Each structure stands twice: as structure tokens, then as C-alpha cells.
């Protein structure tokens, strides 16, 4: 029975590793193609869209891509800053496994709100177990200071207005993504919501502009009605008859 359990656990572990490697290779393969031939792929995708909706989709696509790249770029920078400064703090406090904890902090920074809490709590627990209460309190202080700087300075400055998602939407999307697809779902939930918000906002504005352009003109209006008003022309001056002309 024990042999069967060990074999089953080993097979499950191998399956998970194979699935993870397959996903990584597929993502890398797709990324390379998008970087190399992204414009042609986008043009081909636009041809699949009905002609009536094509202008709106053509405008929404680049905006969605800019939102996604801004989110990923900003999150990577913020995660690096968190990992470096918190890692240095726990290193100088002689907390063991400073480098693995820094890597853990970097990875969990991609899960908004929840990831920072989990990674910070883990660092505090490790400091408490290995170095005692003083090291744990100092580690907590380092984590809180870095995360406050991140939340109030780094994220608004780095992400700017490219990613505009309400904090409640962030919490709900992370929770829904985690319940649906685990950690991977929690990671992709917020960028998906940010991209959707950008696309919906653009399409709504585009539809309003299109409705205004296609709205009928008032009854009796012509193209000359919109031109500036021109005053009445002056009457031509009366000319006197020639002198040799007999009077009527």
C-alpha cells in the first residue's frame, strides 16, 4: 500500500512538473512569435472581425496592449525594489534564508495586495522562529516601510494612469482568479481586469462618437447652414445716362 501511495505521489509530481514546463515553453514560444511578427498577426486578427466593428477593435487593441505592458513593466520594477530592500533588511538582521525569502517576495509581488501580505508574513515568521522577537519586530518594520513606499510612491509613479483599477475590483478579481485557477488565476486576474477596463472604456467612447457623427441633421439644415453668415451684398451704384441720350 505504501509503495502504491509513493508511486501515485511521484506520478502526480511528475505530471505537475511536465504541465508547468509545457506551459512555460508554450508561453515562451508564443512570446517570441508575438515579438517577431506581432504586427502581421494583429492585422490578420483584424480581418476576422466584421467590417462594421473593425475600426473600434483596431483602436482598442493597441490601447489594451499598452495597458498590459505598462502593468507588467511596473509590476516587475516594484517587485524588484521590494525584493532588494526587504532582502537587504532581513540580511542585515541576520535572518537566515535571506536570498530565498527575497525571491519569494519578488514572485508574490505579482499577486496584488495578497502577495505582499503573505510574503511579508513569511519573512516575519522566519525571523521570529530563528532570531527571536526583536528580529521579528524589526523585520515587520522593514516590510511595512517598504510596502508603504511601494503603495504611496512607487506604484502611482511607475504605473501612473495606464492601469486604473479600483482597489475593490483588485480584491474581488484576485479572489475570483484564485478560486478559479489557483495562484496562476490570481496573477493574471488584475491585468485581465485592467485590459478589459481599458477596452470597454475606449469602445464606449468610440460608440458615442460614432453615434454623434451618424446622427441626422436638423430638418431643413444644409451644408451652407454651417458656413459663416455673409452680409447682404451692396446694391450696384446707378449710372447716369450718356449726355447725348434723349430723355425718355
Secondary structure, DSSP 8 states (H G I E B T S, - for coil): -HHHHHHHHHHHHHHHHHHHHHHHHHHHHHHHHHHHHHHHHHHHHHHTS-HHHHHHHHHHHHHHHHHHHHHHHHHHHHHHHHHHHHHHHHHHTT-S-HHHHHHHHHHHTTSTTHHHHHHHHHHHHHHHHHH-HHHHHHHHHHHHHHHHHIIIIIHHHHHTTSS---HHHHHHHHHHHHHHHHHHHHHHHHHHHHHHHHHHHHHHHHHHHHHHHHS---TT--TTTTS---------------TTS---
